[in-house]
Amino acid sequence: MNQVVARFLDGRTLKGQTNDFLPARGIFHLLPDGSKAGDKPVEMQVAELKALFFVRSLAGDPQHQKTNAFDPFKPAQGRKVQVEFKDGEVLLGTTQGYQPDRPGFFIIPADSQSNNERCFVVAAATKQVQLM
């Protein structure tokens, strides 16, 4: 099971676990955080999302100071990319597979200490994607 944070286009956030997310599929299932044994997962529509964050912990690290910068002592793996979402948020990271005609792509955040291990960016939620 992957721990994820789903960020919706309308600003909502839902945390939980998934084991069936595939970038090429339009749906996946998420078991919301706090669910009890036997609870059914929620069907999620990728088209309703801004991004799906695969995280180390659903609680996050409130002490962590977010940064949108690469560590100068660690070489970046993949192609550097800057994503500007339609809501104004900017995310900096690296990607192995950005193609403008696909529905989305994965990025690894520039901040190696971030709670986010990787993020699936929904292309329709972006204002601009700039390869660096």
N, C-alpha and C positions, 0 to 999 in steps of 0.2 A: 504494500500500500504506500502510495506517495502522499505526503502531507502537502496540501495546497491551500492557497488563498485565491479565491475567484474575485476579481474586481470587475464589476458590471459597468456598462456604458452609462447607466443612470446614477452611478455613485455608490451603489450598494456594495457590500463586501460579504462574502460567505467563506468561512474557514471549514476545512474538513479533510477527508482522505478520499483518494480515487485510485482505482487500479485498472481503469479502462480508457484513459485519455490517449487518443491518437490524433496527431495533427491533421490528418486527411479526413477525419470524420467530423460531422457537424454536431454530434452529441456525445456526452459522456455522463457518467454517474458519479455523484459526490455524496459521501456519508458525512453529514454535518457534524462538526465538533460538538461533543456533549450528547450524541445519540446513544441510545441504550441498545443492548443486545437485542437483535431481532428487528430493529428499525430498518425500514427500506431506504435505500439511497435515493437522492433527488436526481431526476433527469435534468441535465444542464444543456442549454443550447449555446454553442460557441459563438454564434452570431450576436448574442446578448452581452458578450463579454468585451471588456477592454483588453484584459490580459489575465493569464493564469500563472500565478507565482508558485513555483515548487520551493518549499521552505524547509529549513532545518528544524524549526520548531513553530508550532501554531501560536505559542505565546510571544514569540519574538524576543528581542533583547532591548528593553527600554533604555539601557545605559549606552547603547551603541549610537555614535554620532554618524549619521548618514553622510556619505560623500559620493559625488558623482565624478570621481577621478580615478585614473588607473594608478596602480602602485608602480613607481618608477623602477623598483628593484625586481619586479616580476615581469617577464615578457608576456605579452598578451597572446593567448591561444586563439587563433581565428582572426577574422577581420573585424577591426574596430567599427562600431556603429553608434550613431546617436539617433534615438527615437524621440520624436515629439508627438505626444498624443493630442487629440482634438481638445481635450480639457486643459491643455497647457503643461501637463507634467512632462518632464524630460528624463529619459533613462539612457545612460551611457553603458556600453558593454561590448562584448564580442559575439560574433555569430559565425557559424559554419555554413549556413544554408539560406541566406536571404535571397529571395527571388521575388521581384515586385508583383508578379502575376499569381502568386500563391496566396491562400487565405490567411496565412500567418507564418511566423518563424520563431525559433528559439534564440534567446540571447543569454549570455552569462554576464551578470552585472560586473561593472568595473570595480566596484567596492568588494574586495575579496572577503571582508569581514561582515558583509551583509548577511542577514537572515535568509535572503533569497539565494538559492543555489543556481536556479535558472528560471527563465520566464518565457512563456509562450505569448508572444505579442500578436493580437488579432489585427491584421493589416487594415481592416475597415475602420478601426478605432484610431489610426494614426493620421496626423496632419502632415508629417514629413519624416522620412527615413533617409539619413545621410550616412553613407559609407565613408570612412575616414582613412 
